[in-house]
Amino acid sequence: MKNITCFCVLILFLGIYSCSVHEYKGDRPKYVFFLIGDGMGSSQVTGTQFYLTERAGRIGLDSLSFTGFPVTNVVSTYSAFNAITCSAAAGTALATGMRTSNGTIGKDAIHSKDVYSIAVKAKERGMGVGIATSVSIDHATPASFYAHQPSRSMYYEIAMDAIKADFDLYAGSGFLQTRSLTDSAAPEVYCCFEEAGYTVVRGYDDFNRKREGASKMVFVQEAGANPFSLSYAIDRQPGDLTLSEITRGAIDYLFQKSNRGFFLMVEGGKIDWACHSNDGATMVKEVMDFSDAVEVVLEFYRQHPKETLIIVTADHETGGVGLGTRGYELNLKLLSLQQHSLDILSNRLINLRENREGKVTWEEVKEVFSEELGFWSKIEIMKEEEEALKQEFERSYLQASPAVWGMYAVVEPLAQQAVRLLNDKAQMGWTTLEHTGTRVPMYAIGAGAWRFAGSPLNNTDIPRIIVEATGWN
Ligand SMILES: [Zn+2]
């Protein structure tokens, strides 16, 4: 009797063990989410966590939606010929598993032959495919999943490639070039999508009204909105389309449409833009916004845990963010005093100068900095700090020196210097206005996530492992 009991316990144990091993390795995921924070290095993530914790009056790292995922790793980002990648080469590596030269979309570095993404593989297997971003649909990261062009700036040709790829859903702020620059007779982009059977919707309400009858969709902002990108989270106005809304809409649409499963890429594209401006407060709010979009995906995951794989990573780091500039303190909570992005602050100063026909006083500018950054009213500004700002006011602002083009916006040098001062007081440092070559973090959860654990990864490994996990070869 005792032997029989032992035997039964053994069988039960083996059953549980084999079941747990089976569950650990997971079945092939039916729903694959690939979320890319453009420019989101480790310091962008950790800095946002420190910021949230400091605001709660503690020291430590409060969680973002993805930082507690069971599998984490680090990923190299260099491109075929450069230690520091651009988003086109990085996007191509993450989408296709092929390193290419900076500026190239969906082509190999040596022979310039087209290389195809995991999204194409998913489509070939009859799955739904969605591409979603907070910037324009033809921008480098989303384009890498469907386009093949020698230059990331060939926006019209990239949009035409989206039609050829024939994915189910493209969502983002809009398209940058709706007309060909080289052929005036070439048709307009949105007309081409409609002719190819796409339903074009503008805004979240329009999307929800039309999604049921639509066989393929282009989902952009309402007419008149800036096609370059969605608003920064820090600048958002009621009614502005958000990355979370786009993500929720994409999931609802693809789930309803594709009973064989789907692949959805979601890019938080403006973390990179904020970092190109070395604008810490705006960057932190973008990382939080990206985390909110991941939370929307997690809601789906909790309903389909055994069939869903989620990967969160970045294409590269931007700005060389440093946490700590002197001593052993951070004061990141000061970033919460900033009311708008550097872009909006620049515009406010430019408008002030125009309205006052150049006769702006230093006291008026101080008023702007007090409202927008909390200077003097909420943070002490030392005499020499004010003196440095005033010198810039006299050197560039009063002279109406042309505002410089940052990577993605007009930047007034005086506004830039003021934002730099706030970052410096928060002890957040920056080393560059461009990208850096540092490894980026990666987080995975769900069916097949274990495959991403272990040795550090190359960016080209990620699509290869997705194919292993899904069996899309
Ligand atoms: Zn960039």
Residues whose N, C-alpha, C, O or C-beta is under 5 A from the ligand:
A	BS01	ZN	D272
